[in-house]
Amino acid sequence: MHKIVFLNSARLDFDNQLSFSPLMGLGTFTKFDESSNEEILQRVQDQDIVITKELPIGKDLIEQFPSSVKLICEAGTGYNNIDIVAAAIKGITVCNVPGYSTEAVAQLAITFMLNLSSSMILQQKMIARNNFDNFTRCLQVPHFELQNKTLGVIGAGTIGQHVIKIARAFGMNILVYNRTPKTFSDSNVKQVALEELLENSDFVSIHCPLTAETKHLINKESLKRMKASAFIINTSRGPIIKETDLIEALQKGEIAGAALDVQDPEPPELNNPLFAMDNVILTPHIGWKCYESRQRLIDLLTNNIKLFIQGTPINVVGKN
């Protein structure tokens, strides 16, 4: 009988609506709402499989894990919170769960584009300030169609490709920057260098993982390449954008605006200038938080663990 522990299930089941019954069928399943470092070391004792959700599991912790632990399963797509090198040295496999929130995150990225193109958030802020000029005078804010605009997609994985599919339905032209070459049958989707993407896109949407290579991929230099009329969207990981450089670019009008579901750090400091900017949309990392996505995550997580137990692991990110 396999022993499975979920160290911080409340990060996933924050509204107590999810069913963990699929995981219960795999063995002895224990879950904790949250765990400190000291509690982590206590709770992994005699366990075979450890589940985390964006919980930092660094080298110092992994080195103290008991030999019984054979798998760390990150309940999500990003796994930068786990030291996969330390896990490999310890003989622990690490896997993630890509694809569970593809529809939800892609939907959010498109929602951001629709809101930015219609100045929807700014219009609501004007009403909150008792400014009704948009009703009594000519429209005071930018308002334009997505059709024939160019969307630059950084990272053409599962989510990035779904964003492309929806954007094409709006009649947008697509430029793609991806670390490995991809082929697209649609002539309106073109793979280009990052510099070309930044210089020619009306919207830039980030969908790549956070790695040593992608940290601060968007910085002062790359922002200066963008059109002054362009918007940047990030639903991936906050540190892919160097936030201080983004704030400066927004303040100087070097780009038109930003929509950020992720920040660096999370949550942002309450005095972060981004909160006060009329050309910025901020959301608290909600892309994956739809009920449907979270329940799907548990089902996919269960399948990951089942296949690992059977000796045919999938979605492995750490090599033993």
Number of C-alpha atoms within 10 A of each C-alpha: 7 12 19 25 23 25 23 20 21 15 16 23 17 11 9 9 11 15 13 16 12 13 21 14 11 17 11 14 17 16 15 14 13 16 17 12 14 9 12 19 15 12 19 22 16 15 21 21 23 21 24 25 22 18 20 15 20 17 15 11 16 22 13 12 21 15 14 14 21 20 24 27 26 24 26 23 21 19 26 18 14 22 18 24 18 18 25 16 14 19 16 24 22 27 27 24 23 19 17 24 23 20 18 19 27 26 17 20 25 19 13 25 24 16 16 25 17 16 18 16 15 19 19 13 12 15 13 10 9 9 13 14 14 13 10 8 8 8 11 12 13 11 14 11 12 20 13 13 18 22 29 30 29 22 20 22 18 16 26 22 17 17 25 23 15 14 22 19 10 15 15 21 22 26 24 27 23 18 12 7 10 12 8 10 7 10 8 13 21 17 19 16 12 19 12 16 25 27 17 18 23 26 28 25 29 25 26 23 19 18 15 10 9 14 16 18 18 20 17 18 10 17 24 16 17 24 17 18 13 21 25 27 26 24 25 24 25 20 20 25 25 18 19 13 18 22 19 15 19 20 16 11 13 18 23 21 24 27 23 24 22 24 24 15 11 12 10 15 12 8 8 11 14 22 14 10 16 15 20 22 20 17 13 13 18 13 21 22 18 14 15 14 19 21 19 16 22 22 17 20 23 21 18 20 23 17 12 19 16 8 9 10 17 16 14 17 15 22 14 14
